[in-house]
């Protein structure tokens, strides 16, 4: 589920870059992607600690 969100956000970011969207838009999506990736790794760490 989180993998799908990351994949979609990455596609959104790539599309924004290809379309030369403004810096603020690209930056916002990049930050959102970073947050999803961090959450993915936090969840993975919880699984390991069980």
PyMOL Python script that loads the backbone (N, CA, C, O; Angstrom):
from pymol import cmd

cmd.read_pdbstr("""\
ATOM      1  N   UNK A   1       0.828  -1.182   0.000  1.00  0.00           N
ATOM      2  CA  UNK A   1       0.000   0.000   0.000  1.00  0.00           C
ATOM      3  C   UNK A   1       0.882   1.259   0.000  1.00  0.00           C
ATOM      4  O   UNK A   1       0.697   2.152  -0.827  1.00  0.00           O
ATOM      5  N   UNK A   2       1.822   1.320   0.917  1.00  0.00           N
ATOM      6  CA  UNK A   2       2.724   2.465   0.957  1.00  0.00           C
ATOM      7  C   UNK A   2       3.607   2.490  -0.287  1.00  0.00           C
ATOM      8  O   UNK A   2       3.958   3.556  -0.794  1.00  0.00           O
ATOM      9  N   UNK A   3       3.961   1.298  -0.768  1.00  0.00           N
ATOM     10  CA  UNK A   3       4.746   1.225  -2.009  1.00  0.00           C
ATOM     11  C   UNK A   3       4.005   1.877  -3.171  1.00  0.00           C
ATOM     12  O   UNK A   3       4.613   2.572  -3.986  1.00  0.00           O
ATOM     13  N   UNK A   4       2.702   1.657  -3.246  1.00  0.00           N
ATOM     14  CA  UNK A   4       1.900   2.254  -4.313  1.00  0.00           C
ATOM     15  C   UNK A   4       1.879   3.775  -4.212  1.00  0.00           C
ATOM     16  O   UNK A   4       1.966   4.473  -5.221  1.00  0.00           O
ATOM     17  N   UNK A   5       1.763   4.281  -2.986  1.00  0.00           N
ATOM     18  CA  UNK A   5       1.768   5.732  -2.788  1.00  0.00           C
ATOM     19  C   UNK A   5       3.105   6.330  -3.221  1.00  0.00           C
ATOM     20  O   UNK A   5       3.146   7.387  -3.851  1.00  0.00           O
ATOM     21  N   UNK A   6       4.189   5.651  -2.881  1.00  0.00           N
ATOM     22  CA  UNK A   6       5.520   6.122  -3.262  1.00  0.00           C
ATOM     23  C   UNK A   6       5.663   6.120  -4.778  1.00  0.00           C
ATOM     24  O   UNK A   6       6.165   7.079  -5.364  1.00  0.00           O
ATOM     25  N   UNK A   7       5.222   5.049  -5.400  1.00  0.00           N
ATOM     26  CA  UNK A   7       5.317   4.944  -6.862  1.00  0.00           C
ATOM     27  C   UNK A   7       4.529   6.068  -7.535  1.00  0.00           C
ATOM     28  O   UNK A   7       5.025   6.699  -8.469  1.00  0.00           O
ATOM     29  N   UNK A   8       3.309   6.320  -7.068  1.00  0.00           N
ATOM     30  CA  UNK A   8       2.472   7.372  -7.658  1.00  0.00           C
ATOM     31  C   UNK A   8       3.099   8.748  -7.464  1.00  0.00           C
ATOM     32  O   UNK A   8       3.103   9.571  -8.379  1.00  0.00           O
ATOM     33  N   UNK A   9       3.630   8.991  -6.267  1.00  0.00           N
ATOM     34  CA  UNK A   9       4.236  10.301  -5.984  1.00  0.00           C
ATOM     35  C   UNK A   9       5.495  10.488  -6.832  1.00  0.00           C
ATOM     36  O   UNK A   9       5.770  11.596  -7.294  1.00  0.00           O
ATOM     37  N   UNK A  10       6.262   9.409  -7.040  1.00  0.00           N
ATOM     38  CA  UNK A  10       7.462   9.486  -7.875  1.00  0.00           C
ATOM     39  C   UNK A  10       7.079   9.803  -9.322  1.00  0.00           C
ATOM     40  O   UNK A  10       7.733  10.606  -9.987  1.00  0.00           O
ATOM     41  N   UNK A  11       6.011   9.162  -9.797  1.00  0.00           N
ATOM     42  CA  UNK A  11       5.526   9.448 -11.155  1.00  0.00           C
ATOM     43  C   UNK A  11       5.065  10.902 -11.275  1.00  0.00           C
ATOM     44  O   UNK A  11       5.331  11.567 -12.276  1.00  0.00           O
ATOM     45  N   UNK A  12       4.374  11.383 -10.245  1.00  0.00           N
ATOM     46  CA  UNK A  12       3.918  12.781 -10.239  1.00  0.00           C
ATOM     47  C   UNK A  12       5.105  13.738 -10.274  1.00  0.00           C
ATOM     48  O   UNK A  12       5.087  14.735 -10.995  1.00  0.00           O
ATOM     49  N   UNK A  13       6.128  13.430  -9.499  1.00  0.00           N
ATOM     50  CA  UNK A  13       7.331  14.265  -9.476  1.00  0.00           C
ATOM     51  C   UNK A  13       8.016  14.266 -10.839  1.00  0.00           C
ATOM     52  O   UNK A  13       8.361  15.325 -11.364  1.00  0.00           O
ATOM     53  N   UNK A  14       8.212  13.081 -11.410  1.00  0.00           N
ATOM     54  CA  UNK A  14       8.861  12.991 -12.717  1.00  0.00           C
ATOM     55  C   UNK A  14       8.089  13.758 -13.785  1.00  0.00           C
ATOM     56  O   UNK A  14       8.684  14.449 -14.611  1.00  0.00           O
ATOM     57  N   UNK A  15       6.772  13.636 -13.769  1.00  0.00           N
ATOM     58  CA  UNK A  15       5.947  14.339 -14.741  1.00  0.00           C
ATOM     59  C   UNK A  15       6.081  15.854 -14.569  1.00  0.00           C
ATOM     60  O   UNK A  15       6.175  16.591 -15.550  1.00  0.00           O
ATOM     61  N   UNK A  16       6.088  16.303 -13.329  1.00  0.00           N
ATOM     62  CA  UNK A  16       6.227  17.738 -13.057  1.00  0.00           C
ATOM     63  C   UNK A  16       7.559  18.270 -13.567  1.00  0.00           C
ATOM     64  O   UNK A  16       7.627  19.373 -14.109  1.00  0.00           O
ATOM     65  N   UNK A  17       8.615  17.485 -13.393  1.00  0.00           N
ATOM     66  CA  UNK A  17       9.933  17.892 -13.879  1.00  0.00           C
ATOM     67  C   UNK A  17       9.939  17.944 -15.404  1.00  0.00           C
ATOM     68  O   UNK A  17      10.437  18.899 -16.000  1.00  0.00           O
ATOM     69  N   UNK A  18       9.377  16.902 -16.033  1.00  0.00           N
ATOM     70  CA  UNK A  18       9.331  16.859 -17.495  1.00  0.00           C
ATOM     71  C   UNK A  18       8.541  18.033 -18.072  1.00  0.00           C
ATOM     72  O   UNK A  18       8.871  18.549 -19.140  1.00  0.00           O
ATOM     73  N   UNK A  19       7.505  18.446 -17.363  1.00  0.00           N
ATOM     74  CA  UNK A  19       6.658  19.545 -17.843  1.00  0.00           C
ATOM     75  C   UNK A  19       7.170  20.917 -17.408  1.00  0.00           C
ATOM     76  O   UNK A  19       6.507  21.930 -17.631  1.00  0.00           O
ATOM     77  N   UNK A  20       8.346  20.949 -16.789  1.00  0.00           N
ATOM     78  CA  UNK A  20       8.951  22.209 -16.334  1.00  0.00           C
ATOM     79  C   UNK A  20       8.018  23.030 -15.448  1.00  0.00           C
ATOM     80  O   UNK A  20       7.883  24.242 -15.615  1.00  0.00           O
ATOM     81  N   UNK A  21       7.376  22.338 -14.498  1.00  0.00           N
ATOM     82  CA  UNK A  21       6.531  23.053 -13.531  1.00  0.00           C
ATOM     83  C   UNK A  21       7.422  23.961 -12.696  1.00  0.00           C
ATOM     84  O   UNK A  21       8.645  23.814 -12.697  1.00  0.00           O
ATOM     85  N   UNK A  22       6.808  24.898 -11.985  1.00  0.00           N
ATOM     86  CA  UNK A  22       7.626  25.834 -11.214  1.00  0.00           C
ATOM     87  C   UNK A  22       8.301  25.142 -10.034  1.00  0.00           C
ATOM     88  O   UNK A  22       7.884  24.071  -9.592  1.00  0.00           O
ATOM     89  N   UNK A  23       9.342  25.779  -9.547  1.00  0.00           N
ATOM     90  CA  UNK A  23      10.193  25.209  -8.506  1.00  0.00           C
ATOM     91  C   UNK A  23       9.402  24.845  -7.262  1.00  0.00           C
ATOM     92  O   UNK A  23       9.621  23.772  -6.699  1.00  0.00           O
ATOM     93  N   UNK A  24       8.499  25.690  -6.816  1.00  0.00           N
ATOM     94  CA  UNK A  24       7.741  25.440  -5.592  1.00  0.00           C
ATOM     95  C   UNK A  24       6.908  24.172  -5.712  1.00  0.00           C
ATOM     96  O   UNK A  24       6.814  23.398  -4.759  1.00  0.00           O
ATOM     97  N   UNK A  25       6.312  23.958  -6.858  1.00  0.00           N
ATOM     98  CA  UNK A  25       5.492  22.765  -7.102  1.00  0.00           C
ATOM     99  C   UNK A  25       6.361  21.505  -7.039  1.00  0.00           C
ATOM    100  O   UNK A  25       6.005  20.533  -6.373  1.00  0.00           O
ATOM    101  N   UNK A  26       7.483  21.528  -7.726  1.00  0.00           N
ATOM    102  CA  UNK A  26       8.388  20.380  -7.740  1.00  0.00           C
ATOM    103  C   UNK A  26       8.943  20.125  -6.345  1.00  0.00           C
ATOM    104  O   UNK A  26       9.040  18.976  -5.913  1.00  0.00           O
ATOM    105  N   UNK A  27       9.300  21.178  -5.651  1.00  0.00           N
ATOM    106  CA  UNK A  27       9.843  21.033  -4.302  1.00  0.00           C
ATOM    107  C   UNK A  27       8.813  20.411  -3.361  1.00  0.00           C
ATOM    108  O   UNK A  27       9.152  19.527  -2.574  1.00  0.00           O
ATOM    109  N   UNK A  28       7.569  20.861  -3.432  1.00  0.00           N
ATOM    110  CA  UNK A  28       6.504  20.339  -2.571  1.00  0.00           C
ATOM    111  C   UNK A  28       6.321  18.843  -2.798  1.00  0.00           C
ATOM    112  O   UNK A  28       6.227  18.075  -1.841  1.00  0.00           O
ATOM    113  N   UNK A  29       6.272  18.433  -4.051  1.00  0.00           N
ATOM    114  CA  UNK A  29       6.100  17.014  -4.359  1.00  0.00           C
ATOM    115  C   UNK A  29       7.313  16.216  -3.886  1.00  0.00           C
ATOM    116  O   UNK A  29       7.167  15.102  -3.382  1.00  0.00           O
ATOM    117  N   UNK A  30       8.492  16.774  -4.044  1.00  0.00           N
ATOM    118  CA  UNK A  30       9.711  16.107  -3.599  1.00  0.00           C
ATOM    119  C   UNK A  30       9.698  15.885  -2.086  1.00  0.00           C
ATOM    120  O   UNK A  30      10.082  14.817  -1.610  1.00  0.00           O
ATOM    121  N   UNK A  31       9.264  16.877  -1.347  1.00  0.00           N
ATOM    122  CA  UNK A  31       9.175  16.755   0.109  1.00  0.00           C
ATOM    123  C   UNK A  31       8.140  15.700   0.488  1.00  0.00           C
ATOM    124  O   UNK A  31       8.376  14.901   1.394  1.00  0.00           O
ATOM    125  N   UNK A  32       7.007  15.688  -0.191  1.00  0.00           N
ATOM    126  CA  UNK A  32       5.990  14.678   0.074  1.00  0.00           C
ATOM    127  C   UNK A  32       6.529  13.276  -0.197  1.00  0.00           C
ATOM    128  O   UNK A  32       6.263  12.348   0.568  1.00  0.00           O
ATOM    129  N   UNK A  33       7.279  13.121  -1.276  1.00  0.00           N
ATOM    130  CA  UNK A  33       7.885  11.832  -1.594  1.00  0.00           C
ATOM    131  C   UNK A  33       8.887  11.438  -0.510  1.00  0.00           C
ATOM    132  O   UNK A  33       8.907  10.286  -0.077  1.00  0.00           O
ATOM    133  N   UNK A  34       9.702  12.365  -0.078  1.00  0.00           N
ATOM    134  CA  UNK A  34      10.669  12.079   0.990  1.00  0.00           C
ATOM    135  C   UNK A  34       9.961  11.608   2.261  1.00  0.00           C
ATOM    136  O   UNK A  34      10.426  10.684   2.928  1.00  0.00           O
ATOM    137  N   UNK A  35       8.843  12.240   2.591  1.00  0.00           N
ATOM    138  CA  UNK A  35       8.091  11.853   3.786  1.00  0.00           C
ATOM    139  C   UNK A  35       7.534  10.438   3.654  1.00  0.00           C
ATOM    140  O   UNK A  35       7.562   9.670   4.616  1.00  0.00           O
ATOM    141  N   UNK A  36       7.034  10.093   2.486  1.00  0.00           N
ATOM    142  CA  UNK A  36       6.525   8.734   2.255  1.00  0.00           C
ATOM    143  C   UNK A  36       7.637   7.699   2.371  1.00  0.00           C
ATOM    144  O   UNK A  36       7.444   6.633   2.956  1.00  0.00           O
ATOM    145  N   UNK A  37       8.802   8.017   1.812  1.00  0.00           N
ATOM    146  CA  UNK A  37       9.937   7.095   1.875  1.00  0.00           C
ATOM    147  C   UNK A  37      10.395   6.914   3.323  1.00  0.00           C
ATOM    148  O   UNK A  37      10.700   5.799   3.746  1.00  0.00           O
ATOM    149  N   UNK A  38      10.443   8.006   4.075  1.00  0.00           N
ATOM    150  CA  UNK A  38      10.827   7.916   5.485  1.00  0.00           C
ATOM    151  C   UNK A  38       9.825   7.049   6.251  1.00  0.00           C
ATOM    152  O   UNK A  38      10.220   6.235   7.086  1.00  0.00           O
ATOM    153  N   UNK A  39       8.557   7.217   5.973  1.00  0.00           N
ATOM    154  CA  UNK A  39       7.529   6.406   6.620  1.00  0.00           C
ATOM    155  C   UNK A  39       7.710   4.932   6.261  1.00  0.00           C
ATOM    156  O   UNK A  39       7.563   4.059   7.116  1.00  0.00           O
ATOM    157  N   UNK A  40       8.025   4.661   5.012  1.00  0.00           N
ATOM    158  CA  UNK A  40       8.263   3.292   4.555  1.00  0.00           C
ATOM    159  C   UNK A  40       9.385   2.641   5.370  1.00  0.00           C
ATOM    160  O   UNK A  40       9.252   1.502   5.815  1.00  0.00           O
ATOM    161  N   UNK A  41      10.479   3.361   5.561  1.00  0.00           N
ATOM    162  CA  UNK A  41      11.598   2.810   6.313  1.00  0.00           C
ATOM    163  C   UNK A  41      11.284   2.702   7.798  1.00  0.00           C
ATOM    164  O   UNK A  41      11.742   1.764   8.450  1.00  0.00           O
ATOM    165  N   UNK A  42      10.515   3.636   8.350  1.00  0.00           N
ATOM    166  CA  UNK A  42      10.106   3.520   9.753  1.00  0.00           C
ATOM    167  C   UNK A  42       9.256   2.277   9.956  1.00  0.00           C
ATOM    168  O   UNK A  42       9.429   1.549  10.933  1.00  0.00           O
ATOM    169  N   UNK A  43       8.340   2.037   9.031  1.00  0.00           N
ATOM    170  CA  UNK A  43       7.484   0.854   9.113  1.00  0.00           C
ATOM    171  C   UNK A  43       8.318  -0.419   9.003  1.00  0.00           C
ATOM    172  O   UNK A  43       8.070  -1.388   9.722  1.00  0.00           O
ATOM    173  N   UNK A  44       9.288  -0.422   8.122  1.00  0.00           N
ATOM    174  CA  UNK A  44      10.164  -1.573   7.960  1.00  0.00           C
ATOM    175  C   UNK A  44      10.969  -1.856   9.212  1.00  0.00           C
ATOM    176  O   UNK A  44      11.177  -3.014   9.574  1.00  0.00           O
ATOM    177  N   UNK A  45      11.421  -0.810   9.870  1.00  0.00           N
ATOM    178  CA  UNK A  45      12.196  -0.952  11.099  1.00  0.00           C
ATOM    179  C   UNK A  45      11.317  -1.539  12.196  1.00  0.00           C
ATOM    180  O   UNK A  45      11.789  -2.351  12.991  1.00  0.00           O
ATOM    181  N   UNK A  46      10.049  -1.144  12.255  1.00  0.00           N
ATOM    182  CA  UNK A  46       9.120  -1.697  13.249  1.00  0.00           C
ATOM    183  C   UNK A  46       8.950  -3.196  13.036  1.00  0.00           C
ATOM    184  O   UNK A  46       8.891  -3.962  13.998  1.00  0.00           O
ATOM    185  N   UNK A  47       8.871  -3.611  11.777  1.00  0.00           N
ATOM    186  CA  UNK A  47       8.709  -5.031  11.469  1.00  0.00           C
ATOM    187  C   UNK A  47       9.918  -5.838  11.924  1.00  0.00           C
ATOM    188  O   UNK A  47       9.769  -6.954  12.420  1.00  0.00           O
ATOM    189  N   UNK A  48      11.092  -5.289  11.761  1.00  0.00           N
ATOM    190  CA  UNK A  48      12.317  -5.986  12.143  1.00  0.00           C
ATOM    191  C   UNK A  48      12.388  -6.149  13.665  1.00  0.00           C
ATOM    192  O   UNK A  48      12.871  -7.164  14.166  1.00  0.00           O
ATOM    193  N   UNK A  49      11.908  -5.151  14.384  1.00  0.00           N
ATOM    194  CA  UNK A  49      12.002  -5.157  15.849  1.00  0.00           C
ATOM    195  C   UNK A  49      10.968  -6.072  16.503  1.00  0.00           C
ATOM    196  O   UNK A  49      11.050  -6.302  17.710  1.00  0.00           O
ATOM    197  N   UNK A  50      10.024  -6.590  15.773  1.00  0.00           N
ATOM    198  CA  UNK A  50       8.986  -7.449  16.367  1.00  0.00           C
ATOM    199  C   UNK A  50       9.532  -8.785  16.776  1.00  0.00           C
ATOM    200  O   UNK A  50       8.793  -9.624  17.290  1.00  0.00           O
TER     201      UNK A  50
END
""", "prot")
cmd.dss("prot")
cmd.show_as("cartoon", "prot")
cmd.util.cbc("prot")
cmd.orient("prot")
